[in-house]
Amino acid sequence: MDHFHYRDGELFAEDVPLARVAVEVGTPTYVYSAATLRMHLHKIQKAFAPLRARVCFAVKCCSNIAVLRTLVREGAGLDVVSGGEIHRARLAGADPSSVVFAGVGKTDAEIREALAWSRDATAGVADGPEPAHGVIFNIESEPEYMAIAAIARAMGVRARAALRVNPGVKAGGHDYISTGAAENKFGVSPAHARAMLARFGNDPHLRLSGVHVHIGSSILDTAPYVETVRRTLEIIDQAKNDGVVIDTLDLGGGFGADYQTGDAPAAAEYARVITPLLQERADKGLRIILEPGRAIAANAGVLLTRVLFVKVEGAKKFVVCDAGMHTLIRPSLYDAFHFIWPASVSPQHEPVRRAERPDLPGLEVCDVVGPVCESGDFLAKERALPAVARGDLLTVYSAGAYGAAMSSRYNSHPLPAEVMVDGANFEVIRRRETYDDLVAMER
Ligand code: LLP
């Protein structure tokens, strides 16, 4: 379980009542539990410890620097995809040698930023024949390889790189977040990978000595990983035949989170099928990297929102909240399920299961919607809830991943506040935007 639980009908994050956070910070507000973040990270680190895998948290899913700092302190590396995320990684105190830089469209400026960070942070650290330090570039295409190599040459630095291969494995929750099938824009085909590795695998300047895959997100089944690892190992073996030693295998992210029970992912389940395939190679020095995001952050965060109005029209009941698609876009964009429940309930309504239709007495079916002027603006449809009234506080669960990180100012709503709970304390880790913040960049 995570660290969000009811005590006498009041929802707590660790030892902090969420009603108190809402009164002090306002709504909508994202609230994270530091203990849950740490617990989920530790579970994955522990499950993959026999492979000495490095767990690089996918910054894109929850990029607040206080969240990153919490994880970096526990030994997490970071997976970044933009100059902005590199900036956050630096502020969070990450070591560039524990950072992978992915993304299908890196600009020259972003490439320079990553190279300069590696150079500055590792100045004076002896590399040996090839760079053992600095950011690993996860490269998505041949033109990108050429661009990074040219920039590194011009800067007089050497860099580390892994080639993203599209293994042709379809997996993941929704078409928009499935990346491993051949028609997706990510990576290169296995045949193209073989040619690129043979050509650039021993390049003295930008040695392409790693293989990277990421097959999708919300993968609740272990089989696609087995298939992916098998296909990846074939590529590594082919490279060896071509005279290239692959020293890094980055398996990407995608481990699912349980949006119903709030349970941590069964990291051990993924490890159980992946480890036997890689143990021998890891023992011989193959470096394994993982890039989980959702599995760490999703159930470590909730969104607090206030009920503005309860509106009844014919047979339809709408609970209109101050959070909507601008605060949490996942229900609108992916039809994603997020459990929603009042933060304060009578004891008979303490939820035992985070389901669409919990088996409890006296529930009413409603749509939970936001204030945005679009019919697509909803947090839940046809959802059974205890009776709620204007002013009540609702909690949207499992909102820690791709929640705040994907929020927008649509309809000129200032971005929400973010709060970190740690034990009996909480801290505002992003203040709510003001109207002045909204227009600060305009003239
Ligand atoms: N590595 C790479 C290269 C990725 O593209 C992603 C996610 C991850 C790691 C982390 O995946 P995770 O472990 O979180 O599944 N906005 C969508 C999810 C998009 C995922 C994008 N890539 C959602 O809200 O479900």
Residues whose N, C-alpha, C, O or C-beta is under 5 A from the ligand:
A	BS01	LLP	A58 C61 A102 I177 H214 G216 S217 S218 G252 G253 G254 F255 E291 P292 G293 R294 A295 R330 A401 Y402
